[in-house]
Amino acid sequence: MRAISQDKHGGPEVLGEARVPRPTPGPSEILVSVRAAGLNPTDWKHRAGGLFVNRLPLILGWDVSGVVEAVGFGVTLFEPGDEVFGMLPYPHGVGSHAEYVTGPARAFVHKPAGIDHVQAGALPLAALTAYQALVDTADVQPGQRVLVHAAAGGVGHLAVQIAKARGAYVIGTASAAKHDFLRELGADETIDYRSVDFTEAVSDVDVVLDPLAGETRARSLNVLRRGGILVSLLPAAAPEEEAGAAALLGVRVKTLLVEADHAGMKAIADLARTGRLRAHIEATFPLSEAPKAHTLGETNRTKGKIVLVLEGHDTL
């Protein structure tokens, strides 16, 4: 089968098309014929320096939407021909930027009929991250005030929608040019981080979702009300210092690493099916143009998601 592989770490130029053996599903696994596979910042970070997965050669990709080709022993949820989408177990289950991929059956759910494979392929990792942060970790409740940093990004724009679906009042930070986009997603307030100090513009927040870390993470503690929670997607630079500051302020801090999650994917599928969650697709690229997709993603100027599509297949 065709796959996008790398033999060394570096820039987008290290990615190339390769012919590799088609995998075979083991017990409790399914083999998926990939139709679309999203890109996430973790893809270019792993491409550049390894991060959690240091093996080479490496086929990147955790997001996947496609059609079940075969099922392994013990699988009862799916049959060949079923349309599915999901996130391969993060981080070591990587490999969806290929024509076929295997993964645990319960990492997948049925794709809603009302969304195409591009839309489904964009959702899993970013939507699961937002869902596990806001629902499983922060337990967002109706009427609570939720601040989402980088709200127009891959995780952020889905987090805005998930928080709204939970009945929250949502505040999003982004450049001014993206504020109309955030309001279309349902954001109640928008803050231009380039011209406004968010710590002066907002207060009494119940939940902060922070994919940025650094100074933004540290300063976000000051906008939380007592009993509030900050959920970060990156580790703190000085965890002991941060823990002390959080204790003095009476707030909690959690750092989240997304996990494969059948129940979470079912909730995401339900939100997508009912129109309450939709990925914004910044661009699509054929699998063979993965280096171009990485180059665009690394500009950090995109909205929503970038998706690789498998040439020669219907993605509807």
N, C-alpha and C positions, 0 to 999 in steps of 0.2 A: 504494500500500500504506500501511498504518498504521505509524507509527514514533513513538518517544518522542524528541523533539528539544528543543534549547535554542538560543535566539538570543543569550543573554548568560550570563555566569558569575554564580553566586550560590547561594542555598540551594535546597532541593528544589522550591520554588515556581517556579523558572525552567523546570522540565521540563513539557512539554505534548505532547499527542497531535497529530500532524501527518500530512498526506497528502503522500507523496513518491513519485517514480517508482520502480517496481520495477526493481532492477538487472538487468543482463544479464551472464552469465559471459563473461569474456575467455579467451584461450588459457591452458590449464592451471588454470582456475578451475572451481568448481562453484557453482551457485545452490542455496541451502538454504532450504526452507520451515521457519521456526523453530517449534519446539514449546516449548522452554524455554531460558532464558538466565540464567546466574548473575549475581549482583552481587558486586563486590569493592571493597575500599577505594579502589582506583585509580579506580573509577567516580565516587565522590563527590568525590574530590580533583580529578579533571578537570572535573567539573561546577562545582566551586567556584572553580577558579582556572586551569584550562588545563593545568598541569603540562607534559607532553611534547607534547600535541596542542592547539594554540591556535586551530584554525580554528573558525569559526562560520558558519552553524548547525552543530550537532554532534549526532550520534546516538551514544550511548554503547554499551558492551557489547563484551566480547571472548569470553566464554563462549558456546557455542551447542551445542544438540542439536536435531536435526530430520531432515527427509527431503529427499533430493536431488530437486530439481525439474528441473534441467537441467544439462548438463555442457558446458564449453567445448572448443575444439579441443585435441586432444592428451591429453585425460584418459582414462586406462585403468583407474584404480583403482575408479571408481564408475560406477553407472548410475542413471537416474531411478528413484525408488522406494526406494533404499537408505537405511537409517537410519544416520546418522553423528553424531559429536560431535567437537569440537575447539576450539582457541583461535585466533582470528583473529590475524595477525601483530601482536605488541605492539611499539610502541604505535600505529603509524599505520594498522593495519588495522581499526580500531574500527568498530562499527556493528551489533551483533547484537540490540539492543533494538528490533526491528522484525519485521514479518511475514516478510520475506525478507532474506537477506544473501548476498553473494558472498565467496569467499575462495579461496586457493590449495588445490588438491585435497589436497596433501600436508600441509596444516595439520589435516586430518581423518583419522579412522579409523572403521571400522564400529563402531556401538554394540553392545555385547554384548546378546544377547537377554534375559539375565536381569536387566537393570536398565532402569528406565523413563527417559523423557526428562528428568524433573525431576532424578533422580539424576545422569544423564549431563551435564545442563546445569550442574550445580553443580561438576563436577570440574575442567575443563581448566586454567584459569589457576592456581588454587591448587595443584592436584596437580602440574602441571608445575613450578611454582616449588619445591615441596618436593622433587620428584624431581631437578631439576637442581642443587639445593643439596646434597642428601645423597648422591646417586649419582654424578652427573657431576662435581661439584666436590670433595666431601669423600671420595668412594669409601668409604662406610661399610662396614665389615667385621663379620662375626659376632663377638660378644663385646665390641665397642667400646662405650664409654659416650657416649651422645648426650644433650645437654641441649637441650630445645626450649622457648624462651620463648613466652609467649602460646599455650600448647599447646592451648587449647580454641577458638582462633580458626579462621578459614577455612583458612589455610596450616598453622597449628600442628597441628590435629587430624588432618590428612592426613599431615603429617610424622611424627607419632607412629606411624601405621600403616605408613608406608613404611619407617621405621627398624626397626620390629619385623619386617617382612617380610624385611629384610636380616640379621636375627639379632642386632640390637643390644640393649643394655641402655638403656632410655629413661627419662629424667627430665624431667618437665614442670612448668613454672611456670604457675599459674593461681590465681584466688581459691578459697578453701576450698570454696565451694558447687559448684565444677565438678570437684572431685577424683574423685568417683565416676564421672563421665563419662569422665575421663582413664583411670581404671583399666579401664573397660569397653573402651576403645580398645586397651588393652594396656600402658599406661605402668607401669613397674616402681616408680617413685618419683614422688611429687608434692610440690611445694613451694608453700606459700601466700605469694606475693610480698608480700602486705599485712602479714604478721606475722613473716616469717622473712627474714633476709638470706641470699640464695641463695649468696653467696660463703663463708658459714660452714657451709652445709648440704651443699655438694657440692664435690668436688675430683677431680683426676685424670681430667678429661673429655677425650675424644678429639675430639669435634665439638660445637660450639655452633651452633644455628640461631637467629638473632636477627632478628625482624621489627620490633623496637622502636627500635633505635639509641639515641642519647643516652647517658645515664649507664649504662643496662643494657648497652649494647655495650662501653663502656670497662671496666666492672667484670668483664664476662665473660672478658676476657683472663686474669684471675687464677685462674680455675677450670680452665683448660686445662693438660694436661700438656705437657711439651716435645715439639715435633713435632705438637701438635694444631692444629686449624683452626677459626676462627670464620667462618661464612658469614652475612653480613648482607644484608638486603633493602633497606636504606636507607644513604645515604652517611654517613661519619663527619663529625662537626662540626669536628674538627681532624685531618685525615688525616696530616699530617707528625708530629704528636705521637703519634698512635696507632701509626704505623709504627715509631717509635723504641721505644715500649713493647713492641710485639710482638717486635721484634728482640732486646731484652734478655731477654724471657721465652722466646725460642726457639719462637715459635708463628707461624702464618700467619693472615692476614686477607684475605678476599675479599668483594667486594660484587657481588651478583648482580642482573641485570635479566632477567626471564624472556623466553624466545624461543620462537616457534612451532617445533615439533619433532615430526616424524612418528614417529621412533623412540621418543621419550619418550611420545607419546600411545599407541603400540602397547603399551608396557610398562604404562602406566596402565590401558589397557583389559584387559590380561591380569590385573592385580591385581584389578580390579573383577570380572572374569568369575569368578575363583576365590574371591571373597569376602574377599580380604585387604585390600581398600580400599573404603571406603564413606563417602560424604559424609553428615554429619549435616545435615538440613534444618531450620533454625530456623523458617522461614516461607516461604510462597509467596504471591505477589500476581499478579493479572492484569496484563497489560502496561499497561493504562490507569491502574493505581494505582502506577506507578513512583515518584512522589514519596513515597508512604507507605513504600515499600520503602527508599528512601534515608534517610528520617527514622529508621527502625528501625536501619538499619546504622550510622548515625552515633552511636548511643548507646554503641557499643563495649562492649555488655553481652551480645551474642548469642553463641551457640555455633554453630560450623560455618558454614553458608552460607544466604543468602537467594536465592530464585530467582523470576524473572518467568516466567509461563506465558502462552501465547497462547490466548486465549479461543476456544472453538469447535473446538478440536482435541483429539484423544485423546492424552494424554501417556504412555500405557502403552507 
